[in-house]
Amino acid sequence: MERKSERELRRPFEESLRLHAFYRGKIETHLKCPIRSYEDFALWYTPGVAEVCRHIEQDPGLSFAYTNRWNTVAVVSDGSRVLGLGNIGPEAALPVMEGKALLFRYLGGVDAVPLCLRASSPEELVKVVKMLEPSFGGVNLEDIAQPACFSILERLQEELEIPVWHDDQQGTALVVLAGLLGALDVVGKKREDIRVALIGAGASNLRIASLLMKAGVRGENIVLCDTKGILHRDREDLARSNPWKWQFCLVTNGENLRGGKKEAIEGRDVLIALSSPGPGVIEPEWVSRMNRDPIVFACANPVPEIWPWEAKEHGARVVATGRSDFPNQINNSLGFPGLFRGVLSVQARKITDEMCLAAAFALYHFAKRRGLHEEYVIPTMDDWEVYVEEAKAVASVAVEQGLARRPRRPEEVEEEARSLILRARRMVAEGVRNGTIPLPPEGEGA
């Protein structure tokens, strides 16, 4: 893999800053109904809308039929753990949540509203989201620090009647699993045989460990490593301070291995790092001490724990990162747009692990049909049809599990997903053509 210069590595940051200043944000509100004359206001607003309100009053579920609630997601964050930047606050988190809304719309045909909250406690954040429930068809939690993110997700999943999802947990796990399935095909290894090191024991890797086990990876063959070392059954400090980590002390690391990152990685087939931005977090020499044809996912943002070329030079067969300027981008944007497209199309009440597995396998099978190789173990965001496949797979599971308010056949979901996604993409293309979406001045962004 060719090394990149410092200038090349810095370019996305510099261009992003210029473009954000030029467009003054990435999203705005558009109308979906016609205004043929001013008389239409009597239909879309008063007095005609009163009849719609009366019907919803009698049956609140009709809010999914008579408003855009059915296709609208709240993207909620308190800015306490943003993109490897840490606790930067709700205002600084807003560009990320706007970006999330952009991806929801363009990739999944889902309308999303960024909501950055100045919440003083997990209880306050839960209370606010519960108050917002009547306006939304789903909730995407984003960039909330652990351990609060665990309790917030659990409470909202239990107390709301719309699907709640924490993308840093479930979304990351879904996409990592999809990429790993592809990588294992490339190197010729089986899920039930591999030994896995997870570097970082935050929200992402804990959920990854859980989903890997549900997909057939043996818990005893997984080791997790946090800032204090490998998780093992004598880490009783975690039993008191972090029950979510403690449960993994009991079901992983069958050898009760001790030590730090180096010891966790040695003799493993797979290294999945979601820890601190690098480089230098993972030493290249540690990769050379892994098993034959190792797989390395270095997913910290904005800089991976080890540069891909360093991992390759020390024996890695397949390398993936979270960045779009390297092959095999492990990006949550491959997961949440298609998954939410599916749950919203059938008005699912919950998002389950089985739905996440269905989405992951849809991604894997799509990439497999395209032809897996060392630099293509997972689809890219250009493969727009994969979101249709995900939506269909997820919706089918929701119907099977009895969680769909509006059960529909797979072909109906497929048709709607394709229509909504293409509509969103065509609106952007048409906006560029007719000038309502201006291109940046020459030299101020690609």
C-alpha positions, -999 to +999 in steps of 0.1 A: +000+000+000+014+034-010+023+058+017+005+092+017+022+125+023+013+148+052-002+172+027-025+145+013-035+134+048-043+170+058-063+178+027-098+165+039-096+187+070-087+218+051-113+213+024-140+205+049-134+237+067-136+258+035-168+241+023-186+243+056-180+281+056-191+284+020-224+265+024-231+276+060-244+242+069-253+210+049-291+207+052-322+227+048-360+220+047-378+213+014-415+210+007-429+177-006-465+189-014-474+213-043-485+250-038-507+255-068-523+287-055-528+304-022-560+285-018-538+254-011-529+270+023-564+263+034-557+226+029-522+223+042-528+246+070-559+262+085-588+255+083-585+222+065-557+208+087-581+208+117-598+177+103-565+159+102-558+169+138-592+155+149-585+122+134-551+119+150-566+129+183-588+099+181-560+076+170-524+089+176-511+062+154-525+081+124-496+106+129-476+081+110-501+082+081-509+119+079-475+135+087-439+130+079-433+114+113-431+080+096-399+089+078-383+113+103-355+105+127-341+126+155-302+126+156-295+132+193-262+140+209-249+159+239-214+163+223-197+144+251-177+120+229-174+132+193-154+114+165-124+108+186-124+145+196-138+139+231-162+161+250-164+192+228-199+202+237-233+204+218-224+234+195-192+218+183-211+185+177-236+201+154-216+198+122-213+161+128-251+157+135-258+177+103-235+154+084-255+125+099-287+140+086-272+145+052-262+108+050-296+097+063-313+116+035-289+109+006-282+073+013-314+061+029-341+085+018-347+092+055-354+127+068-333+135+099-332+164+123-300+171+143-307+178+179-276+187+200-287+190+237-271+207+266-281+179+290-267+180+325-273+143+332-283+111+315-317+114+332-322+149+316-313+136+282-337+107+285-365+130+296-360+153+267-360+125+241-391+111+257-408+145+253-398+145+216-412+111+208-445+123+193-427+141+165-404+113+153-405+078+138-371+069+153-342+081+174-305+079+165-283+085+195-248+097+186-215+106+202-225+102+239-198+092+263-198+059+282-210+046+306-240+070+302-246+059+266-254+024+278-281+033+303-295+060+280-299+035+252-314+008+275-339+032+291-351+047+258-354+013+241-376+002+270-397+033+274-403+045+239-426+030+213-404+039+184-370+024+174-340+038+194-305+031+182-270+042+194-249+043+162-216+042+181-227+009+195-250-009+171-240+009+139-203+003+144-208-033+153-230-040+123-205-026+098-174-041+115-191-075+114-200-071+077-164-061+069-150-090+089-172-115+071-158-103+038-122-103+051-125-138+065-136-150+030-105-134+015-081-150+040-100-183+041-108-185+078-140-194+096-158-174+123-159-203+148-121-208+146-107-172+147-090-156+177-099-119+180-083-090+198-105-059+204-083-029+214-105-004+232-134-014+254-157+015+249-192+015+236-182+004+201-160-026+209-183-039+236-212-040+212-189-055+185-179-083+209-216-090+216-225-091+179-195-112+169-206-138+194-242-137+181-227-143+146-207-174+157-174-162+170-165-180+202-165-157+233-135-176+248-115-166+216-121-129+221-100-106+243-108-070+250-083-045+262-090-011+278-066+016+291-058-005+321-052-038+302-069-069+291-104-076+306-103-108+327-122-124+355-101-108+382-109-072+371-133-068+400-129-030+398-152-032+369-178-052+387-184-021+408-176+007+384-188-005+350-212-035+350-213-034+311-176-041+309-177-066+337-201-089+319-176-093+291-149-102+317-170-132+324-178-144+289-146-136+269-109-144+273-113-181+280-075-183+288-079-155+314-050-138+297-033-108+314-013-079+301-018-050+277-023-044+240+008-062+229-002-094+248-038-091+236-027-089+199-001-117+199-012-149+183-046-135+171-061-138+136-080-105+138-073-071+154-101-047+157-091-013+172-115+014+182-095+033+207-075+065+206-066+083+174-031+074+162-007+068+147+014+049+171-013+034+192-007+000+176+030-008+171+037-023+137+058-051+153+028-063+172+011-071+138+040-093+128+034-114+159-002-122+149-012-155+132-008-162+095-027-138+071-039-114+099-068-090+095-063-055+109-092-031+114-078+002+127-109+023+130-101+054+152-110+087+137-097+110+124-064+091+124-062+053+126-043+036+154-017+024+128-012+036+093-024+009+067+009+007+050+027+000+083+003-029+090+008-042+055+045-040+057+044-061+088+023-089+074-014-078+075-033-094+046-064-073+049-064-038+064-094-015+070-098+019+086-126+044+092-113+068+065-126+072+030-091+079+015-080+043+022-095+010+009-120-009+030-136+020+048-154+007+079-180+035+080-212+035+099-228+052+069-230+018+054-253+007+082-277+032+096-293+046+064-303+012+051-313-002+085-335+028+093-350+027+058-362-008+066-375-001+101-393+031+091-409+015+060-427-011+083-430+013+112-411-010+136-413-004+173-378-016+181-344-023+166-331-058+176-298-076+174-314-099+148-321-068+126-285-057+129-273-092+119-296-091+089-282-058+078-246-070+083-252-101+062-269-081+035-238-059+033-216-090+032-236-108+005-237-077-016-199-073-015-195-110-022-216-108-053-194-079-065-162-099-059-143-098-026-105-091-026-080-076-002-090-041-010-128-047-012-141-066+018-172-044+023-193-022+000-186+015-005-211+043-002-211+044-040-228+011-040-262+027-034-283-004-041-268-021-010-291+002+011-321-012-006-309-047+002-304-038+038-338-022+041-355-053+027-336-076+050-342-056+081-379-050+074-384-087+069-369-095+104-391-068+120-422-084+104-411-119+115-405-106+151-439-091+153-425-056+157-439-039+126-469-016+129-473-018+091-463-053+080-453-053+043-439-078+018-402-077+010-409-065-026-430-036-013-402-025+010-377-029-019-398-008-042-403+020-017-367+020-006-354+023-042-379+051-049-371+072-019-333+068-022-333+076-059-355+106-052-331+120-027-301+115-050-320+130-080-330+161-060-293+168-052-283+162-088-311+185-101-302+211-075-266+212-088-278+213-124-302+242-119-280+262-095-301+259-064-272+240-049-242+262-060-208+247-066-179+263-046-157+288-063-127+275-082-100+264-058-123+263-028-132+226-028-138+198-051 
